[in-house]
């Protein structure tokens, strides 16, 4: 059941007081902080300030590096040789301190001073960070600028080299020089909004709407250095400021920590340490409370797991994961997994590769796209993700919360990264810039499928892309309230605040033999169509289906079984219960964003989305 966000209560006293201690979760103490434009100075001295993966009460500062002892106790992130910097940063931090409920653009937290990009290449440790007022000469209006740009998900590399046999195996089957596949992807860009349609044959099965990457509604997968605004023990949740108009929510079950990070009763003997790091699932079983893990004004490293929906803020998790083309990197974890969609022979081959390339301190999950790929490709994908994680850690050590550390690419790149394989006939894009971006990405990570990326020139083609493949017509039907079944029956889909209700009717289906058989065949068609509509319309949350009553128990069980088989093709997690005493089927489908109807429509200005217009004469006083 979806849980409403509790009311946010600003703590003005805590928010206006100067921050004397920075707590950062997930930062690597062995990684030095780079400058704005240059990579890490490997010859420079390393910062040994210890940061914990969970909530910390007292940050520990090592005294092994005596010259930096004084700077380590200063406010905010430090650069090695800027002597006057702590005072400057202290003044700027007071003026730019985030408040609860602030509405701010995310670009404020990620922009950097353009002058730094044009400065002379000097040693990294002799660079001064621009900010504040004083020697840097930057105006007060630039105090809110953050240090460095967020890490991008795509790294430019040379295409991987594969021999002829490997290319043919990864490319898949062809017929008359054209690739053979079950699916096809169409990408249409219009006025900054990108529509992605996935076809199975000629039928539309999925549709995505992508807005610009800097839009606050498209932040799924982004990694932030957030600041805890307030902790609500009664809700077992905390509100976190991540530079979005609405504070994000972090629930207790999404907080990972180590037992050693908690300040317990010193009189009690310490608990025995586990032999190996525990997974997130085992950590959730502990009785640690949210107020013991988090505190107000604390800085935490977190990742968005669900986009903000309506009046609800984004949902966060402190367990970070970096998705690649073939693997998913889970930093600071013992996760080890291979996709269950692969056969046993392929899983054994990938397990042998994973044993060689998996980092000791990080977890790795092999994706379905890794089928038939070489060990060199998987190893390079792991190295790319490790480099990204290193950059994120380096940026986190010097960034000021709230800040964007890692930004996911455009939605079309993410969908292609996670879904595109040899089962697709191709990807057709009608925007030239987007086509070049996707083409370059595929040539880098999957050169065997790069030739399946095509460009649709709207100026030379007779029909627009979506009209040529009849996508526009299918989209109009997908937003209707009523859906017709092949035999004459119908579905009526209604959305409410709490759940979605689907009613099954016989309609024009009168059958041939008897009522039970007619109802049974109608329900079978409805079960198949409902699974398709849930996927196409991206309906999430609680769903209640009212099938037509059936007298025979065998028929009821077969309808539920057929419905579950149809849902198995949906990659979104679902859970279905049996038919209740009232003849209803209750299910849940994971909600990750707004549905199809919400993404392509606006609320009516006359009825405010209610669907009716009141008679004003009745309500006149």
Helices and strands as residue ranges (DSSP letters): H 12-16, G 66-68, H 69-72, H 85-95, G 106-109, G 114-118, G 124-126, G 140-142, E 151-152, H 164-171, E 174-175, E 178-179, E 183-190, E 193-200, E 203-210, E 223-232, G 233-235, E 237-241, E 248-251, G 252-254, G 259-261, H 280-284, H 290-293, E 299-306, E 315-317, E 322-323, E 327-330, E 336-338, H 344-357, E 363-366, G 368-370, H 375-398, E 403-407, H 411-419, E 424-429, H 432-445, G 447-452, E 453-455, H 465-468, H 471-478, E 482-484, E 490-495, E 499-505, H 515-537, E 541-546, H 553-567, E 574-579, E 584-589, H 596-599
